[in-house]
């Protein structure tokens, strides 16, 4: 079972500084964009980059420690599926 910290995602301060992050675990890919006090997260599977693929799911979380924790838990759930 995946744990939220298995994704090696930067801490909240990285996103508060308006940095975008893309990563993967197994064949699950994700893109995290901080925008308008939100963490906007898209996921997809496969080897195609985010610009060329259709996103499979999307969610938004508050740009805060709590939102960051919620985002990690959401990604862990998506990875398990």
C-alpha positions as CSV (number, residue, x, y, z in Angstrom):
1,X,0.0,0.0,0.0
2,X,1.3,3.4,-1.0
3,X,2.0,5.9,1.8
4,X,1.6,9.7,1.1
5,X,5.3,10.3,1.6
6,X,6.3,7.7,-1.0
7,X,5.8,10.3,-3.8
8,X,8.8,12.4,-2.9
9,X,6.9,15.6,-3.5
10,X,8.4,18.9,-2.2
11,X,7.0,20.4,1.0
12,X,4.3,23.2,0.9
13,X,6.9,26.0,0.8
14,X,7.9,24.9,-2.7
15,X,4.4,25.5,-3.9
16,X,3.9,28.7,-2.0
17,X,6.8,30.0,-4.0
18,X,4.7,29.3,-7.1
19,X,6.8,26.4,-8.4
20,X,5.2,23.7,-10.6
21,X,6.1,20.1,-9.9
22,X,5.7,17.0,-12.1
23,X,6.5,13.5,-11.0
24,X,5.5,9.9,-11.2
25,X,5.3,6.7,-9.2
26,X,5.1,3.5,-11.2
27,X,3.0,4.4,-14.2
28,X,1.0,7.1,-12.4
29,X,2.1,10.6,-13.5
30,X,1.0,13.8,-11.8
31,X,1.4,17.5,-12.3
32,X,0.9,20.0,-9.4
33,X,0.3,23.6,-10.2
34,X,-0.1,26.3,-7.4
35,X,-2.6,28.9,-8.6
36,X,-5.1,31.2,-6.8
37,X,-4.4,29.8,-3.3
38,X,-5.0,26.3,-4.6
39,X,-2.9,23.2,-5.5
40,X,-4.3,22.0,-8.8
41,X,-3.4,18.4,-9.4
42,X,-3.8,16.4,-12.6
43,X,-3.0,12.7,-13.1
44,X,-2.5,10.4,-16.0
45,X,-1.0,7.0,-16.8
46,X,1.6,6.1,-19.4
47,X,4.7,7.5,-20.9
48,X,3.3,10.5,-22.7
49,X,4.1,14.0,-21.4
50,X,1.3,16.1,-19.7
51,X,1.0,18.4,-22.7
52,X,0.2,15.6,-25.1
53,X,-2.1,13.3,-23.1
54,X,-5.7,13.5,-21.8
55,X,-5.8,13.9,-18.1
56,X,-7.6,11.0,-16.3
57,X,-8.5,12.9,-13.1
58,X,-8.1,16.3,-11.5
59,X,-8.5,17.7,-8.1
60,X,-7.9,21.0,-6.2
61,X,-6.6,21.4,-2.6
62,X,-6.0,24.5,-0.5
63,X,-2.5,25.9,-0.8
64,X,-1.7,25.2,2.9
65,X,-0.1,22.5,5.0
66,X,-3.5,20.8,5.4
67,X,-4.2,21.0,1.6
68,X,-0.7,19.5,1.0
69,X,-1.5,16.6,3.3
70,X,-4.9,16.1,1.6
71,X,-3.2,16.1,-1.8
72,X,-0.7,13.5,-0.8
73,X,-3.4,11.2,0.6
74,X,-5.4,11.7,-2.7
75,X,-2.4,10.7,-4.8
76,X,-1.8,7.6,-2.6
77,X,-5.4,6.6,-3.2
78,X,-5.1,7.1,-7.0
79,X,-1.9,5.1,-7.0
80,X,-3.6,2.2,-5.3
81,X,-6.3,2.0,-8.0
